[in-house]
Amino acid sequence: MFQLQGVHHIALNCRNVMNVARFFQEILEVPISLEQIVDGNPVYFYVGSHTRIGLHPCSKELNNGSVGHVDHIAFSVQTRDELDYLVDKLEACNICYRGPIERPTSYNLYFETPDGHHLEVRLDKDENDDDA
């Protein structure tokens, strides 16, 4: 069994990450360090103490002709056993998935709802995790 800990982040596709980051900074007064933005990379920041938003570069237009859609929702779990449990459940239900993919700071599992909503379940590594 596993338990979702909450939403890890919400990813927004953006034609111009810098413009959208400025919007959040100037209009919504979110503290974002614009000088640390690297062209072509996503930018992450917190809104409040728990909600993380990622601005992802996207040059293609989506189905309705706009870029401004939520790309995916990422949930957090606390243990590798929970992530493995979910993989087993996805396999048992014949649901396609990708991962868990090991990244420098996390393990990420990707799949879709029946309507095609992109979901991610991630386990953040801590400083005690081995790189093996």
N, C-alpha and C positions, 0 to 999 in steps of 0.2 A: 504494500500500500504506500501511497505517497500523498503529500499535501502541498498544494500550491501556496506559496508564501505571499503572493501578491504580484502585481505587474512590475517587472524589472524595468522596462522602458517602452515607450511608444515611438515608433520610427515614422518620420514624415519625409516623403519624397519632395525634393526642392530643385527647381531649375538653378537657383542661385542661393547656395547655403549662406553666404555672407549677408545677403539682403534679408533673408528670413531671420538669421541670428540677430541682426541689427533691429529688426522689428520686435523680437522678443526682448531685446535689451532696452530699446528706447521707448517703445509703446507700452509693453507689459512690465517693464522695470525688473526684468530677470537679470541677475548678475552673471554676465557671460564675458569671458576674457577673449575679445575679438582678435587680439594680436597673436593668440596661440592657434588660430584657425589655419589649417594647411589646405590649400586648394586641392579639391578632389577627394578629400577625406570627410567622413561624417563628423559632426560636432555633437557632443552630448552635454546636457546641463540639467540641473534640477529645478523644478517648479515646486516650491515648498520643500519640505524635508524628505518626502518619500517618492515623488513622481519624477521620473527621469524621462527626458525627451531627447531623441536623436534626430538631427537634421541630416538626411542622406542625399548626396548629389544624385540627380536623375535628369537626364537630358531628353528622354523619350516621353511622349504624351501617352496618357492612359486612355481607357475606353471612352470616357466622356470628353476627351480633348483637353484635360487639365492634368497637371502634375500633382496638385495638392491633395493627395490621398494618403491615408494611413497605410504604410507598407506592411507592417506586422505588429503583433503584440507579443512581447516577451515576458513569460512568467518565470519566477524563481522557485527552485526547490533547495533544500538544505543538505541532502546527502546523495552520494553516488548510487546508493541502493534505490532511492526514489526514482532517479533518472533511469536506471536499469529496469525497474518495475514498469515504468511507462513504456519503454522500448518493447518489453515482452507483451504488454497489453496491445500496443499498436500492431505488432506482428500477429497476435492471436485474432485481432479484428480485421486483418488484411488491409491495414491502412498504410499507405506509402509514407516513408519518412526518410530523412537524411541525418546521419549522425549517430550517436553523439560525436561531434567534431571537437577535437581538443584545440583550444586557442591558448594564447599566453596567460590569460586570466580566468578562463572558464571552459566548461564543456557545454556545447550547444546542440540541441536536438530540434529539428525542423519538420513540420508537417502541416496539413491543411484541414480545415473543417469541411464538411460535405458541400458547403457553398463556395469553397475556394478561399476562405480567409486564411492568410498565412499566420501560423503560430510558431512560437519558439518557446522551449522550456530550457532554462540554463541553470547550471550549477556553477557558482563562482568558486574559484580556487582560493585557498587561503595560503598564507606564507609557509605553511607546513607541508603542502602538497608536493610530491615528487614530480619531476618532469619526465619520468620514465614511462 
